[in-house]
Structures are given as structure tokens and as C-alpha cells.
Amino acid sequence: MSSTAAFYRPRPGTVLDVDRAFYDRLAADTDGRQPLERFVVPIRSGYAWEVPAGSLCRIVTTQEGPQCGDFNVWNRHNPRERLWTSRTRQLQGTHVSRHDRLWSTLPYLRPLLTITRDTLDWYGTDSDGGRVHDLLGARCDPYVNRVLTGEDFDFHCHSNLTRAVLPYGLTEFDVHDVWNIFAVTGINPDGGYFMKGSPARAGDFVEFFAEQDLLCAMSTCPAGDLSVPLWGPDARDPIDVCRPLAVELYRPDPALTASWTPPSTAPYGGGHGLRRPTWPDAADG
């Protein structure tokens, strides 16, 4: 493994310094929280839901077993502010777990959510370099499927997410690269993206705290738990490994969030060099 330091290394005292004790208290206080809603997303479908700022959301594998979910998230009041997977990879890592955050697009650049619990945090890095809950892969989509197979299939994650957000006035153009929940993925020695069967079991979950009013959407991936390839010589219809996912919403004990405030947008002034500074001329030395 490379020992090269990460390039994005913030100074102490920035918004990247997570108050771990605060989020650990939220995670631990399961008796003091109030259940708000629970629903199940059926196989090969998508669903969108709102999570109020200051609430907790848990995505759970059901008794049927493991299943991967492709997750999108927006500011509920401004869909231009949405998950920015590439910057989140740079700030947090290619795979995320407890205490990591999902970051929003420019010019906002602030946390959308913070992960409070992850029952798969034991997985670590496997012998192939695979890890859980990735930000590497784009959602599967019918366009690439047509390229790879010459056939149409209307229930890829991109299409499931598109259908899910239509009631909120959003369209296919608002669907974006995803957080792949419960998926084990990595990069092989040739630089290729790989996926492996999910290690999740019934009742496993990942939970997050909403840093803003959120609109979330999730597709139950048509590849199910990723144990069967969608493409290539061994591909077949993985319908037998497709399962639902459950979503649970909670309001934490108000005493735990009394001092919490939603994060501000990035404080950059927005000049973008439109007023050119008076730098010394290069010819003057």
C-alpha cells in the first residue's frame, strides 16, 4: 500500500474537523429518539423522501438479506446544491463510514449529512483492496447498458432515481453520481473498477444526521447484492439476489441538538479573478 500522504490536508479548526463526541451521542441515544417514519423500497425500484435538518435517517437491510442501494441527495429547497461525489472522495475518501460527511456542489461546498453509525465498519479493506459504501462508481444506467449489450432495460439505478424524483419536480438531469450503500468496490491493478458481493446481513444499517433540510432518493440496484455480474461472460439476470431496503427516520432528543446549527456555505467571496490584481510584471523580475 502507498504511504503517500493525501493531497487535501486542511488546517486545524475548519469545518472538516468533525465533533465526533456530538455525533457519537446522537448515535448512542436510541432510547431518547422519536421514530418518525419507516418505509420499504421494493426491489428494482426507487423512492424519494425528505429528511428535515437535525433528524436522523437509517438505511437498513431487511430480513430478506443483503442489497445495494444507489443514493442521491439534494438540498430540499435548492436542488442545485446536491452531492458532489468527486470532492467528497478528496475530502473524505473513496469509501465513507462513521464520522464522514457527504459534501455539496459549488458554490455551496458544505456538509449535506454526517454518518453517525455503520454496522459494516468492521469490514475495512479486503485482500483485493475492496471496501464498503463507495463514492467511486456511477449508477448503472440504460445508456451504458445499451452500449455494452445492445439491449434496453428500464430499471437501472439511473432510471429508478429518475422516476423517484419526478413528484418533486426534478428530472433525469437532476440525478447525479451516487453513494453506493452496502456495495464492496475498489480499483484493480489495471485501474479497472470492480464490484463484489455485499457482506451485509439482515438488519445491517448505515445511519446519518441531516445537516440541512434534505431530499434523498435511493434505488434498490437491479444487480441486487452484486454477487452476480450484470455484464461480461458470466452475466445473467440477478433477480434472485435482489431484495428490498428499509428506511427509518428519527428525531433525536432535542437536548442533544440544542447547540447545533446547520453549516454555512463556503465563505469564499466569489471574485473569480474578474478584477485582475496588480501583480508585478514578469519582465521587471
N, C-alpha and C positions, 0 to 999 in steps of 0.2 A: 504494500500500500504506500502511496506517495506521502511524504512528510511535508510537502509544500504547504505553506500557510494559505488560508483563504484570502482572496484579494480584498473583499469587502470587510473591513475591520473598523467598526465605529469607535469613536472616543467614548469614554465612560460618561454616563449621565444622559444619554439620548433615549428616545422612545424605544430603542431596541433593548434597553435594559428592562427586562420583564420583572415585575414584582411577584416572584414565584410564591411567596407566602400568601399573598392575596388570592391567587388562583388555586392554590392548594386548599385554602379554607373553603372556597366555593365547591371544590370537588369533594371534600370530606363531609360537608354538612348535607347529607342526603335526607336526614330526618326533618330538617328545617325548611327544605324547599317545598314549593307548592306545584303539584302537577297541573299543567295547563291543557295539554292535548297529546294524543297518541294516534298515529295512523300507520297503515302499512302500504307500501308501494309494491304493487304486483310485479311479477316477472315481466321483463322486456317492455317496461313502461316508464313513464316519467311523471314527476309531480313537483309542483312548486308550492312554497309556503313562506309565510312571514315569520320572522323571529324579532321581537322587539328588543331594542337596546337594553342591555342589562339582564337579559334572560339567558338560560342555558338550553342547548339543543344537543340531543344524543341520537346517534345513528347506530342501530342495533341489528345484528344478525338474528333472524328468527329461529324457531325450533327446527325449521327445515334444514338449516345448515348454512355454510359459507356462501357469500355472494359479494361481488364487487359493485361499487356504486360510483358513478361519474358525477361529480358535484360542481355546480356553478353557484356564484353568489354575487349580488349587487347591493349597493346602497338602495334601500327601498324607495327613496324619494328622488333618486337621480341615477338611472341605470348606466349613465356614462362612467360612474365610479363603480368599478367591478374588479373582480380578482385579476391580478397581474401575476401569472404563474412564473414568468421568467425572472422578474425582480424578487419574488418570494424565494425562488431557488437560490438566488445570490445572497439574500439576506438571512435565510433560514437553513437552506439545504435542499437537496433533490427530493428528500423524503421528510415528512414532518410528523411530529409526535407531541407529547405533553410539553407545554410552555412555548411551543412555536406558534407563530402567527401567520395568517394569510393577509397579504398586503394588496392595497388597491392601486389602480392605474393613476398615471399622471393626469392632471396636476395635483391630485389629492394626496397620494402616497401616505396612507395611514392604515393602521390595522383595521381589518374588517371583523376579524374574530381571533380569539386566542384559544388554543386547545388546552382543556383542563384535565382530561383523562383519556387514556388509551390502553385498553386491555391487551393490545398486541405489542406494547413497548418492550416486551421480553425478547422479541424476535431478533432485534439487532441486525447484523449483516451476515448473510449465509455464505456458504462456500463458493457460490457463484457471484457474490457481490450483490445479491438481491436484498432489497429492504421493502418495508411496508409503507403504504399511504404515500404514493408518489406524486410529484409535480412534473414528471418528465414527459409523459405520453399525452398526446392529444386524444380527444374522444374518438372512438370509431365512428365512421360516417358512411353514408351510402355512396358518396362520390369516390372515395378511395376503394370501396368495395367493388364498384363498377370497374375501376381500373384494374384491380387485382384478379377479379373473377369473370368479368363480362356480364354479371347478373345484377339485378336490382333487389334490394332488401330494405324495407321501410322502417325497421325497428332498431337501427343502430342508435347509440347514445346521442349523437347529434340530433337525430330526428325525434327521439324521445324527449330531449330537453326542449326542442322547438315546440312540440305540442304542449309541453308543460307550462311554458311561459306565455302562451297566447292569451289566456284570460287576464294577464296583467298588462296587456298592450305591447308586449315585446314580440320580437320576431326572430327568425333564423340569424339575422345579423347581430343580435344581442348575445347569442350563445357563444361561449368562449372556451379556451383551453381549461382543462378541468383539474381538480384534485381527485385522484383515483383512490378512493377509500377501500381498504381491505385488500388492495392489489399488491402483489410482490413483483417488483420490476427492477431492472438495472440496465447497465450497458456492458455488452460482452467485449472480449479483447479486440474484436474487429470494429468496435464502435457502433455495433448494432443494438437497438433497443429490444430487450426481451421481457416476457411476462411469464410468471409461474403460477401454479395453483395456490390459492389463498390459504393461509394457515388458520384462518378464523374458524371458530366453532360456534354453535348455537349460544346466543347470549353475549358474545363479544360486542364491544361497542367502542366508539370514539365520541367524545363529548367536547363541546366548545361553548365559550362565552361570547355573546354578541356584543361587540364593541360599538356598533351602530345599529339603527333600525335596518334590518336585512331582508332581502328577498333571496331565498335559497331555492335551488332546483336540483333534483337528483334523478338520474337514470339508473334503473337496475339493468346492468350491462347484459346484452344478448349473449355474451360469452360466459355468463354465469360466474363461476368461481375461478375461471381462467385455467382450469386443468385440462381443457380440450382446445386445441388450436382452431381459430376461425379460418386461417389461411394456410396454404402450404400443402405438402403431400399427405400429411396426416389429418388434414382438416375434415371435420364433419359437423353436423348440426349439434351444438352442445345443449340442447333443450333439457336434457336430463340433469344437468348441473346448474340450471337456472332456478333461482329461489327469490322470494321477496325480501325486502328490507323494511324495518320499522323505524319510525322517527318519533321521538318523545321530546316534549317541550316542558320546561320547568321555570318557575320564578324563584330565585334564591331568597333566602331570608333577607328582608330589606336592611337589617342591621349590618349585613356583610358588605353591602354595596353603597352604604350611606356616603362614603367619601370618594366613591368612584365617579369619574366624569368621562364622557366619550372623548376619544382622541381628536385633537385638532388636525386640520390639513397641514401639509408640509409648509413651513414658513417662508419658503423662497419667495422673493419679491416679484418675480415674473418679468424681469427686464429682457432676458434672452439676447443681450448684446445689441438691441436695436439702437441704443445710444452708445456709439463706439467710444471707449475710453481714450484718453490722450497718452498712449504709450510712446516711449522714446523711439525714434526712427532707427531701424536696424543699421542704417548707414552711419549713424552717429556713434556706433559702438556701444 
